[in-house]
C-alpha cells in the first residue's frame, strides 16, 4: 500500500506516545494519536518537506534523550 505517513510506536512510561505528542505539539509539530484505532502507543506522523521532516527528527531525538 501507499501512504504519506508513518506510524511510530512508543513505549509506555515516561517516553510514551502521549508524552511524545505533547513534546511535538510544543514545537508546533502536530501528529495524530491512534487511540481510536486501538493503538494507544502510536503516533501518526505525516510526511512533509525535507525541512519539516528534519524538524520532526530533531524534535524526536531531543525527546528521546
N, C-alpha and C positions, 0 to 999 in steps of 0.2 A: 504494500500500500504506500501511498504518498501522503505526506503531511508537512505542514510548515511549523511544527512544534516538536519539542522533546518533553518527555515525562521524566522527571528526576525524582528518585527515591531518596528519602532522608531517614536516618534512624530515629527512634523515639528518644526522648530525653532533651537535654539542653540544645542539641543541634537538630531539632525536629523540623518538619515541614512548616509548622505554624511559626516557629522562630525564624526560619529562613524567609518566609513570606513577609514577616514584619521587617526584617532587615532589608530585604529587597525594596519593599514599599518605602522605607526611609530614604532610599537612594533613587526614588522616582522610577523604579522598575516594578511593573505590575504583572506578576504571574497569576495564574488561575489555580485555585485549590481544586483538588479532585475528590473531596469528601463525598460529594453527591454520587460519584461513580464507585464508591466502596474502596477508595484508595486514599485514606487519610494521611499516609506518609509520603505522598507525592505532590509535586507542583508541576504544572504545565507551563512551559516557557516557550513563547512563540519565537521563531527565527526571524531576525531582522537584518539590518545592515551590518557590515563588518564592525563598525564603530559601536553599534548597540550591543552586539554580541561580546565585544571586548569589555564593555561596561558590565555586562552580566557576569562574565568570567572573573573580573576584578572584584565585584561585589561578593560573589560566592566564595572566592579564595579568601577574602577578608573574613567572611562569616565562619568559614571552616577552620580558621587558625585558632 
